[in-house]
Amino acid sequence: MIPKRRGFTLVEVLLTLAVLSVVLLLLLSAFTGTGRAREVLSSRSKEFRQVRLVMDRLGTEIQGAIASPHREDSALTCREDQFSGKPAATLVFTALREPESESGRPPSDVVKVRYFPRLAKDGTSLELHREQSDLPFVGSRIPSREALVAEGLQGFRVELYDGTTWHREWPGGGGQKTRLPKKMAFELKGMRGETYRREVPLPLAGQETELILSGRRPAVSP
């Protein structure tokens, strides 16, 4: 006598499907959580990277800041505004730097740099832009270069130290227009509210009267 084969009952099939659904749901949740964590880490990494690059670049450039009473247009200036309630400073300074021999532009060891904010298209964050003018005192009409250096900011603030007091605008205290601050501090406020601050000394502060900026490169002896 051939024994009858016993199949699965409807209850067993439903129970198996229920268990399988729970397992699939747990796996889907794990993958979704991993994807979200990866997106968050990628966003934070991008934010830290751009903040570090801006702080390194601005910190290096401002250490080469120069000014001369013989040329008021060489003066360092800083103005603080508010964009949608966010601190937004505009910093302009003249600086010494290495000429860019491979840029296809006239070599210049004196440049004028402007860091300024703009309100982003979303209306909730700031963009930080950098503009550079080569050979600023020659009247050569070389077009300036502008580039976006940071985005997604909640603030950009600059403070300048005259030896006794910190100022948020410069020149401060009715002093000489071409006077340089002893040091400068700048703050970047990230999208999540974190504040990153760096203080940088200005080595040429106090030597303004010794600089005569003609805007021309010194002649090289043969």
C-alpha positions in Angstrom: 0.0 0.0 0.0 1.5 3.3 -1.1 1.6 5.9 1.7 -0.1 9.2 1.0 2.2 12.3 0.6 1.2 15.0 3.1 1.4 18.5 1.7 1.5 21.9 3.5 -1.6 23.2 5.1 -2.9 26.6 4.5 -2.0 27.7 8.0 1.6 26.6 7.5 1.9 28.5 4.2 0.5 31.7 5.8 2.8 31.4 8.8 5.8 30.9 6.5 4.8 34.0 4.5 4.4 36.0 7.6 7.9 35.0 8.9 9.4 35.7 5.5 7.7 39.2 5.4 9.1 40.1 8.8 12.6 39.0 7.7 12.4 41.0 4.5 11.1 44.0 6.4 14.1 43.9 8.8 16.5 43.6 5.9 15.0 46.5 4.1 15.1 48.6 7.2 18.8 47.7 7.7 19.7 48.7 4.1 17.6 51.9 4.3 19.3 52.9 7.6 22.8 52.1 6.1 21.9 54.3 3.1 20.8 57.2 5.2 23.9 56.9 7.4 26.0 57.0 4.3 24.3 60.1 3.0 24.8 61.8 6.4 28.4 60.9 6.6 29.0 62.0 3.0 27.3 65.4 3.7 29.3 65.9 6.9 32.5 65.0 5.1 31.8 67.5 2.3 31.0 70.2 4.9 34.2 69.6 6.9 36.3 69.5 3.7 35.1 72.8 2.4 35.4 74.5 5.8 39.0 73.2 6.1 39.9 74.4 2.6 38.5 77.9 3.2 40.2 78.2 6.6 43.5 77.1 5.1 43.3 79.3 2.1 42.0 82.5 3.8 44.4 81.9 6.7 47.4 81.7 4.4 46.4 84.6 2.2 45.7 87.0 5.1 49.2 86.4 6.5 50.5 88.1 3.3 48.3 91.1 3.7 50.0 94.4 3.0 48.9 98.1 2.9 50.6 101.4 2.2 49.7 105.0 3.2 50.9 106.0 -0.3 48.0 104.0 -1.8 44.7 104.1 0.0 43.2 101.6 -2.4 45.6 99.0 -0.8 43.8 99.2 2.5 42.3 96.3 4.3 38.5 96.8 4.8 35.8 94.7 6.5 32.1 95.3 6.6 29.6 93.2 8.4 26.0 92.8 7.0 23.1 90.5 7.8 21.6 88.3 5.2 18.2 86.8 6.4 19.5 87.3 9.9 22.8 85.5 9.3 26.1 87.3 9.9 27.7 88.0 6.5 31.0 89.8 6.3 32.8 91.2 3.3 36.6 91.3 3.5 38.9 93.0 1.1 42.6 93.1 1.3 45.8 93.4 -0.8 48.3 90.6 -0.4 51.7 89.3 -1.5 51.6 85.9 -3.1 53.6 83.7 -5.5 52.9 84.5 -9.1 50.9 81.9 -11.0 53.3 81.2 -13.9 51.1 78.5 -15.5 47.8 80.4 -15.4 48.1 82.1 -18.8 47.8 85.5 -17.1 50.4 88.2 -16.5 52.6 87.3 -13.5 51.6 89.3 -10.4 53.1 89.0 -6.9 50.6 91.6 -5.6 46.9 90.8 -5.8 43.7 92.2 -4.4 41.3 89.7 -2.8 37.7 90.0 -1.8 35.7 87.4 0.2 32.0 88.1 0.1 28.8 86.2 0.9 25.7 85.8 -1.2 22.3 84.4 -0.2 21.8 80.9 -1.8 18.9 80.2 -4.1 17.1 78.3 -1.4 17.1 81.5 0.7 18.1 79.6 3.8 21.9 79.4 3.6 24.8 81.5 2.4 27.4 81.0 -0.2 31.0 82.4 0.2 32.7 83.7 -2.9 36.3 84.7 -3.6 37.3 87.3 -6.1 40.9 88.0 -7.1 42.3 91.0 -9.1 45.8 90.6 -10.6 48.0 93.7 -11.0 45.5 95.8 -9.1 47.5 99.1 -9.2 48.6 99.1 -12.9 45.3 99.9 -14.5 45.7 97.0 -16.9 42.0 96.2 -16.8 42.6 92.5 -16.4 39.3 90.8 -15.6 39.0 89.7 -12.0 38.4 86.0 -11.2 35.5 84.9 -9.0 34.9 81.5 -7.6 32.5 79.8 -5.1 34.6 78.5 -2.2 31.9 77.4 0.3 28.1 76.8 0.3 25.5 75.8 2.8 26.7 78.2 5.5 24.7 79.8 8.2 27.2 82.6 8.7 30.6 84.1 7.9 32.0 86.5 10.4 35.4 88.4 10.7 36.9 90.0 13.7 40.0 92.2 13.7 42.3 93.0 16.6 44.1 96.3 16.8 46.3 95.4 19.8 43.7 96.2 22.5 40.2 95.6 21.1 38.5 93.3 18.7 36.4 95.0 15.9 33.9 93.5 13.5 34.5 96.3 10.9 37.7 97.8 9.7 39.1 100.4 9.8 37.9 100.8 13.3 38.3 103.4 16.0 38.9 106.3 13.6 42.5 105.2 12.9 44.5 105.5 9.7 42.7 103.9 6.8 45.7 101.9 5.6 46.6 100.6 9.1 46.6 96.8 9.3 45.2 94.9 12.3 47.6 92.9 14.5 45.6 89.7 13.9 42.4 88.5 12.4 39.8 85.9 13.4 37.2 84.5 11.1 34.3 82.2 11.8 32.3 79.9 9.5 29.0 78.6 10.8 28.0 75.3 9.2 24.5 74.1 8.1 23.9 72.4 11.5 25.0 75.4 13.5 28.6 74.3 14.3 31.0 77.2 14.5 34.6 76.9 13.2 37.0 79.7 14.2 40.6 80.4 13.4 42.9 83.3 14.5 45.7 84.4 12.3 48.5 87.0 12.9 49.3 89.6 10.3 53.1 89.7 10.2 53.4 93.0 8.3 51.2 95.0 10.6 53.1 98.1 11.8 55.2 98.2 8.6 52.8 100.0 6.4 54.9 103.2 6.1 57.8 101.1 4.7 55.8 99.9 1.7 55.5 101.8 -1.5 53.2 100.0 -3.9 53.7 101.1 -7.5 51.9 98.1 -8.8 54.9 97.2 -11.0 57.2 94.3 -10.5 60.8 95.3 -9.5 63.3 95.2 -12.4 65.6 92.2 -12.4 69.3 92.8 -12.9 70.8 90.9 -15.8 
